[in-house]
Amino acid sequence: MKKKPNPVVNITDLKLYYGDNLALNGINLDISEKMITAFIGPSGCGKSTLIRCLNRMNDLIEGVRIEGSIKIAGKDIYDPSVNVTELRKRVGMVFQKPNPFPKTIYENVVYGPRVLGIKKKNTLDDICEKTLIKAALWNEVKDRLHLSALELSGGQQQRVCIARAIAMEPEIVLLDEPCSALDPIATAKIEDMLVELKKDYTVVIVTHNMQQAARVSDYTGFFMMGELVEYDDTTELFTKPKKQRTEDYITGRFG
Ligand SMILES: Nc1ncnc2c1ncn2[C@@H]1O[C@H](COP(=O)(O)OP(=O)(O)OP(=O)(O)O)[C@@H](O)[C@H]1O
C-alpha cells in the first residue's frame, strides 16, 4: 500500500474480535494529518468498528479483543500506560444521530472546557464563539445561545455536537455517519464545514454515502467483510480503482 503523507495515525495488522466473530481482519492503514480520510463499504464491513478503535470506544463493549497496533503521534494507544480519558480528549467523536445534551447551546459547547476546569466567563464566552464559528453555526445561533440545543433542527444539533467535540481542542475528529439523519441542505452545510475543519484538525469520517466521500475526503478506504480492500487518494479510488471489488462497489454492482 502506497505511503500517505504526514501520517499521524499508524494502524498495523489490526484484528478485532467480538467474542468469536472476527470483525476486522488485519488492517494496515496510515491516516494523514490535517486531511479528511473517509471509510466506505457495505453495511457490516467494519467501518464503525474501525473508527471506534481510534479512541478506544470499543473498550466499552464486552467481549472485544484486539490484536495489532494503533499508534497516534508515534504512541500505541492500547499501551496499558495510556490514559483513555486523555486519549478521548485528543480524539473527539461525533455520532450518527445528533445527541446534544438537554442543555442550552452555550452549555453544550462549553461543557468540555468546564470539565477541564475553565471557569472564567470571558474565557468560556470566547471558546463558545470561536468554536461555533468553526462549526459554521455562530451566525444562526449567536442571538439565542441560551436556548435549549434540543430546540434546534437536526442539522444544527449535529453542528452543536461537532462544536462540543472541537471545543476540547482535539487533534483528531472522528465522525461516524454524521449526516445520515440529515436532509441534503443540512448535509451540504456539514460537508462545507468539514473541509474548513481540516485546516486545524485531522478528520476521519465513516459514510455509507459514496458521493459524500468523493466530495469531501482526500483519502478513501474501501472495506469489505472486515478487510481493507483498497486505500488511495479519493479521486484515484473513485476514477481508477485498482481492485475489481472496489470497481464493482463504486459502480453499484453490489452493496
Ligand atoms: N457491539 C457489537 N457486538 C457484536 N458484534 C458487533 C458489534 N458491533 C458490530 N458488530 C459486528 O461487527 C461487524 C462490523 O460491524 P460495523 O458496525 O463495524 O460495520 P459497519 O461497516 O459500520 O456497518 P454499518 O454501515 O451497517 O454501520 C458486523 O458483523 C457486526 O454485526
The ligand as a Gaussian input file, in Angstrom:
#p B3LYP/6-31G(d) Opt

LIG

0 1
 N      -21.337000      -4.386000      19.672000
 C      -21.185000      -5.406000      18.833000
 N      -21.214000      -6.678000      19.288000
 C      -21.056000      -7.723000      18.456000
 N      -20.854000      -7.622000      17.128000
 C      -20.804000      -6.385000      16.618000
 C      -20.969000      -5.208000      17.433000
 N      -20.874000      -4.117000      16.644000
 C      -20.662000      -4.569000      15.384000
 N      -20.613000      -5.925000      15.368000
 C      -20.393000      -6.793000      14.177000
 O      -19.153000      -6.426000      13.573000
 C      -19.262000      -6.371000      12.167000
 C      -18.911000      -4.971000      11.673000
 O      -19.890000      -4.064000      12.128000
 P      -19.747000      -2.473000      11.974000
 O      -20.888000      -1.847000      12.694000
 O      -18.379000      -2.060000      12.326000
 O      -19.936000      -2.321000      10.391000
 P      -20.250000      -1.054000       9.512000
 O      -19.447000      -1.218000       8.280000
 O      -20.023000       0.190000      10.300000
 O      -21.785000      -1.239000       9.199000
 P      -22.984000      -0.169000       9.036000
 O      -22.680000       0.597000       7.780000
 O      -24.193000      -1.035000       8.902000
 O      -22.976000       0.673000      10.271000
 C      -20.686000      -6.805000      11.841000
 O      -20.675000      -8.180000      11.557000
 C      -21.438000      -6.507000      13.124000
 O      -22.531000      -7.390000      13.276000

